[in-house]
Structures are given as structure tokens and as C-alpha cells.
Amino acid sequence: MTESNIALGQRVRSKRHELKLTLDDLAKRSGVARTTISKIERDIISPSFNTLAKIARGMGLKITQLISDEQGEEPVVVRKKDRAILEFNGLQCKVENLTSILDNVMLEVIELTLEGGKNIGVDPPHPGEEFLLCQQGTVEFQIGENTYILQKGDAIHFKPNENTCLLNNSSRQAKVLWAYTPPRLAMRGNRTEI
């Protein structure tokens, strides 16, 4: 495998041209404004996960076919500038995907930035394992009735057999590295506010 330096916008444009679609065609098929698609293709803006999913559906593709050309077992490098920034309704944070979104992966890692006084809502029990590393600030992580205070450099590893919730009760921004298996980005939009 050769390392891909092609930005997401260039991949979208390339796939659109490959399918012989105009910007107007793709806008109609996807429900995403022509101007938005144009800005994405020129790497002026980064699309939300939902917008990227609409564009992929408009092209008749899986989202993985837009995010990466890599489909094999080879290592995939995700450069900081190429991270997918994901947005989910109701989540009060910035989520950056640090892993490639390929089919059949076993692990997903995100970097979550949480402003002071915010939380990410309650996550119900589910199968798998999770690991959090506090990279900046201080956060509270609740597992069931137990609360764990994590400061910069602190980590927690657990099986999510109970409701969990991440809170930033300070006035400063906090960042956590969050790894989990199995991958579940599509399910993270189902959180409820607390």
C-alpha cells in the first residue's frame, strides 16, 4: 500500500467525476446543497459524518469508499489534517476519528474535545470493551453509580455493562482519547441528554 495524501474533498470530487455526476446531479441525489459539496471538494470545509453519509448515498457508495481507498489488511495512516470530524445531534463536543472507517475493523479510536460544563449524554450498556485516556483537563466518568475523576494522564479501561457518561464539570476544555471495540460510531448518535 502506498500512503495516500489525497484529501477528503479531492476523493469526493474524484468519485463524482468517475461516476460522471455534475455538482447539481449530486446535490439532487444527496439532498446536500451544491455550494456545500463544492466547498467540501475544495477542502474549504470539513463535512459532518451525516453530510458525508448523504453524499456517499447520493453516489451509491458506502461511506468507506469516500473516506479511504484502502480496503485491505495494510496499515492505514490517518494524518491529523485528514481526520474526519464527526457531528452527532445532541452531542455537546467535537469528535475526531483517529482510525480509518473501513469495513471489518475491530477497533475504533476517537479524540473527544469537551468544553467546560458539558457532557456527552448517557450511553446505554453494550457489548465490548472501552478505554479512555484523559489528555487535557479533568473529566468525570460515570459507570453506573460509580464516578471516576480522570486528570491529564489518567486512564480507565472497562466493559460497558452499565450506563456510562462523560462530564466536564470544570470551566476549562478537556480532551480524551477514547478507544472501543467493537466499532460503534454509527450508534453514538443515539445518546440521550442528561
Rosetta blueprint (number, residue, H / E / L):
1 M L
2 T L
3 E L
4 S L
5 N L
6 I L
7 A L
8 L H
9 G H
10 Q H
11 R H
12 V H
13 R H
14 S H
15 K H
16 R H
17 H H
18 E H
19 L L
20 K L
21 L L
22 T L
23 L H
24 D H
25 D H
26 L H
27 A H
28 K H
29 R H
30 S H
31 G L
32 V L
33 A L
34 R H
35 T H
36 T H
37 I H
38 S H
39 K H
40 I H
41 E H
42 R L
43 D L
44 I L
45 I L
46 S L
47 P L
48 S L
49 F H
50 N H
51 T H
52 L H
53 A H
54 K H
55 I H
56 A H
57 R H
58 G H
59 M H
60 G L
61 L L
62 K L
63 I H
64 T H
65 Q H
66 L H
67 I H
68 S L
69 D L
70 E L
71 Q L
72 G L
73 E L
74 E L
75 P L
76 V L
77 V L
78 V L
79 R L
80 K H
81 K H
82 D H
83 R L
84 A E
85 I E
86 L E
87 E L
88 F L
89 N L
90 G L
91 L L
92 Q L
93 C E
94 K E
95 V E
96 E E
97 N E
98 L L
99 T L
100 S L
101 I L
102 L L
103 D L
104 N L
105 V L
106 M L
107 L L
108 E E
109 V E
110 I E
111 E E
112 L E
113 T E
114 L E
115 E L
116 G L
117 G L
118 K L
119 N E
120 I L
121 G L
122 V E
123 D E
124 P L
125 P L
126 H L
127 P L
128 G L
129 E E
130 E E
131 F E
132 L E
133 L E
134 C E
135 Q E
136 Q E
137 G L
138 T E
139 V E
140 E E
141 F E
142 Q E
143 I E
144 G L
145 E L
146 N E
147 T E
148 Y E
149 I E
150 L E
151 Q E
152 K L
153 G L
154 D L
155 A E
156 I E
157 H E
158 F E
159 K L
160 P L
161 N L
162 E L
163 N L
164 T E
165 C E
166 L E
167 L E
168 N L
169 N L
170 S L
171 S L
172 R L
173 Q L
174 A E
175 K E
176 V E
177 L E
178 W E
179 A E
180 Y E
181 T E
182 P L
183 P L
184 R L
185 L H
186 A H
187 M H
188 R H
189 G H
190 N H
191 R L
192 T E
193 E L
194 I L
